[in-house]
Amino acid sequence: MTKKLITILILGACLVLLKPAIPEAVGNEKYSRIIWSYLETLCGFGPRNPGSEGYQETLELIRRVGKKYADRVVEQPFLVQVSEGKKIPMVNLELQFAGTEGGAPIVIGSHFDTRPFADQETDPEKQIKPILGANDGGSSTAVLLAMAHYLFQHPTPRPIHLVFFDGEDYGARGSGLNLLGSTHYAQDLLQVDRKSWPYWVLVIDMIGDKDLQIFKETHSLKGSSRFLDRIYSIAKKQNNSSFKSQSKYTIFDDHYPFYKMGIPATVLIDFDYPYWHTQEDTLDKCSPESMFSVFSVVTEAIQSFQVEN
Ligand SMILES: [Zn+2]
């Protein structure tokens, strides 16, 4: 081995050591810790299905974070008819950040409610109990809460509205009692001028899986391909191998009511999660690295949308 080759090899090794695994720009360790700590707090509240104690505590937490970091907190209460003669109150919470250039806002959404039952369990006793929803409801809510810290310190060109949707996971399949908060939010837009409709709606859901794989979702590809391209090219630049360029599922998540209205809407979700809608969807199935990697891609994406593009 020549001296020159040895030098090149040593230099190469140094470069590998110096290269950060995740971009320093967003202060990786700091935000990773914040995200994980919110997920622990949310799971500590227990199940967070509408009407539960954990649900109330979650609302209080989001309000506190909003009051501290957001420019404005908007509450959107609504009533849902869940059975004949029975209505229950629900609420979407929106943390608004003004942005430096104005223009139509980017909505980043996540449902904060958890499923009131575990329909993927085979044991009837387990089926009737509400789930903890560490990944389903918890992981994306934790990422959005950490994003409030980030946006307070790193304003984006466009306004950002972090929307915590209620009632995504409330009803049984086919009951029509799912996507309740996002449907209400989308219908409310019909009352306002189209100019103030969101520029883009980006929903995140179930992004805490240790083996994170985010395939391109069909509605997102149809309705928001330009935005999806941006997300995936940033993920590639960040060497994030969780973002898979193939398309896989067609998913009716909180992005769907916006997609139906013709608003560019994307969902980032890992639907290959064996603990989905079971009692096993617990904190130990989640990974801070997975959640941070989504946070990192999303924050870079929202910084890249200037008002003129
Ligand atoms: Zn769910």
Boltz pocket constraint, residues with backbone or C-beta under 6 A from the ligand:
constraints:
  - pocket:
      binder: B
      contacts: [[A, 115], [A, 136], [A, 169], [A, 277]]
      max_distance: 6.0
